[in-house]
Amino acid sequence: MRLLVRLITTLFGLAVAAAGALLASEAVWFLLRPGNGGFVVPWQQAHLGLSSLSWHDAPVLATAAVVAVVGLLLVLVAINAGNKDLRLHDPAPEVTVTTDRRSLARLVGHQVRDQDGVASASVTAGAKRVQVRATAQFRESGDLRGQLTETAEHAVRDLPLRTTPKVLVSVAAPKERR
């Protein structure tokens, strides 16, 4: 979601910068040559074209509908891109304690990678689940999945999270080297 918000804000910033540059160039052109029309935008022709439209014409209504839908989508993206911090139990009534998903994933990942038989691991964490993808160091991993599940669940239980996320662990065999 962050990528989408960054992309939208970048595009919006470029559009505002382009509109500002256009407005500045048009203003300078009008000051240098008054009455000759616009530098880029033919203002007189645009005025004539727009003055023939009424608020009830199909192009005006279609444009309004598109703008409304795009605005609603932007509002939904902004609401969904909000703070994704995980709340912990508050130590005092006036103190609020949070952690972010990346910190929770990092904590679980360090503890999982410290286990014997783990070559590598990647962890993603959210409010509802913590997902661990580990690669075994050896072909015969034994009960590595159970051991890593217990380690990850213990790491999550040790935190004073308000809701305990579900822990999902998958272990893959190491790739053969040639």
C-alpha positions in Angstrom: 0.0 0.0 0.0 2.9 2.4 0.7 4.0 2.0 -2.9 0.6 3.0 -4.2 0.4 6.0 -1.9 3.9 7.1 -2.9 3.1 6.7 -6.6 -0.2 8.7 -6.3 1.5 11.5 -4.3 4.3 11.6 -6.8 2.0 11.8 -9.8 -0.2 14.4 -8.0 2.9 16.5 -7.2 4.1 16.3 -10.8 0.6 17.4 -12.0 0.6 20.4 -9.6 4.1 21.4 -10.7 3.1 21.1 -14.4 0.0 23.2 -13.8 2.0 25.8 -11.9 4.6 26.0 -14.7 1.8 26.3 -17.3 0.1 29.1 -15.3 3.4 31.0 -14.8 4.3 30.7 -18.6 0.8 31.8 -19.5 1.0 34.8 -17.1 4.4 35.9 -18.5 3.2 35.4 -22.1 0.1 37.6 -21.4 2.2 40.3 -19.8 4.6 40.4 -22.7 2.0 40.1 -25.5 -1.5 41.1 -24.2 -4.4 40.2 -26.5 -2.5 37.6 -28.6 -4.1 34.6 -26.9 -2.3 32.0 -24.8 1.2 30.7 -25.0 0.2 27.0 -24.8 -3.5 27.1 -24.1 -5.8 28.8 -26.6 -7.9 30.6 -24.0 -10.3 32.3 -26.3 -11.2 29.1 -28.1 -11.4 27.2 -24.8 -13.8 29.9 -23.4 -16.0 29.7 -26.4 -16.1 25.9 -26.2 -16.8 25.8 -22.5 -19.4 28.6 -22.6 -21.6 26.5 -24.9 -21.9 23.7 -22.3 -24.5 23.6 -19.5 -24.4 21.7 -16.2 -26.8 19.1 -17.6 -24.8 18.1 -20.7 -23.5 14.5 -20.9 -19.8 15.4 -21.0 -20.1 17.6 -17.9 -22.0 14.8 -16.0 -19.5 12.1 -17.1 -16.6 14.3 -16.0 -18.2 14.9 -12.6 -18.8 11.1 -12.2 -15.2 10.3 -13.1 -13.9 12.9 -10.7 -16.2 11.6 -7.9 -15.1 8.0 -8.4 -11.4 8.9 -8.5 -11.9 11.0 -5.3 -13.6 8.2 -3.6 -10.8 5.8 -4.5 -8.2 8.2 -3.3 -10.1 8.6 0.0 -10.2 4.8 0.4 -6.5 4.4 -0.4 -5.7 7.1 2.2 -7.8 5.5 4.8 -6.4 2.0 4.1 -2.8 3.4 4.1 -3.1 4.6 7.7 -0.9 3.6 10.6 -0.5 -0.2 10.8 1.1 -0.2 14.3 0.3 -3.1 16.6 -1.0 -2.0 20.0 0.5 -3.5 23.2 -1.0 -3.5 26.6 -0.6 -0.1 28.2 1.6 0.0 31.3 -0.4 3.0 32.6 -3.7 4.7 31.7 -2.0 7.7 30.2 0.7 5.7 28.3 0.0 4.1 24.9 2.5 1.5 23.6 2.8 0.3 20.0 5.2 -1.5 17.8 5.3 -1.8 14.1 4.9 -4.9 12.0 8.5 -4.8 10.8 9.8 -4.8 14.4 7.7 -7.8 15.3 8.9 -9.6 12.2 12.5 -8.7 13.0 12.2 -10.0 16.5 10.7 -13.3 15.5 13.2 -13.6 12.6 16.2 -13.2 14.9 14.9 -15.9 17.2 14.1 -18.3 14.3 17.4 -17.8 12.6 19.3 -18.5 15.8 17.9 -22.1 15.9 20.1 -25.0 14.8 19.4 -26.3 11.3 18.1 -23.0 9.9 20.0 -21.7 6.8 17.8 -18.7 6.2 14.3 -17.4 7.2 12.0 -14.6 6.2 9.2 -13.3 8.4 6.2 -11.2 7.7 4.1 -10.0 10.5 0.7 -8.4 10.8 -2.0 -7.9 13.4 -3.6 -11.3 12.7 -0.8 -13.5 11.7 3.0 -14.0 11.7 4.3 -16.0 8.7 7.7 -17.6 8.8 9.3 -19.1 5.7 12.5 -20.9 6.6 15.0 -22.9 4.6 16.6 -25.9 6.3 20.3 -26.2 6.5 20.3 -30.0 5.8 18.1 -32.3 3.7 17.0 -34.2 6.8 15.3 -31.5 8.9 13.6 -33.8 11.4 11.1 -31.8 13.5 12.5 -28.4 12.5 9.0 -27.1 11.6 7.7 -27.9 15.0 10.7 -26.4 16.7 10.4 -23.2 14.7 6.7 -23.0 15.3 7.3 -23.3 19.1 10.1 -20.7 18.9 8.0 -18.2 16.9 4.9 -18.7 19.1 7.1 -18.2 22.2 8.5 -15.0 20.8 5.0 -13.7 20.0 3.6 -14.7 23.4 6.4 -12.9 25.2 5.3 -9.6 23.9 2.4 -7.9 25.6 0.3 -7.7 22.5 -3.4 -7.0 22.9 -4.3 -9.8 20.4 -2.0 -12.7 19.8 -1.5 -13.3 16.0 -1.6 -16.8 14.6 1.8 -18.2 13.7 2.3 -20.0 10.4 5.6 -21.7 9.7 6.8 -23.4 6.5 10.2 -25.1 6.1 11.7 -25.7 2.7 14.6 -28.1 2.0 17.8 -26.5 0.9 18.5 -26.3 -2.9 21.0 -28.7 -4.3 24.3 -27.3 -5.4 25.9 -28.5 -8.6 
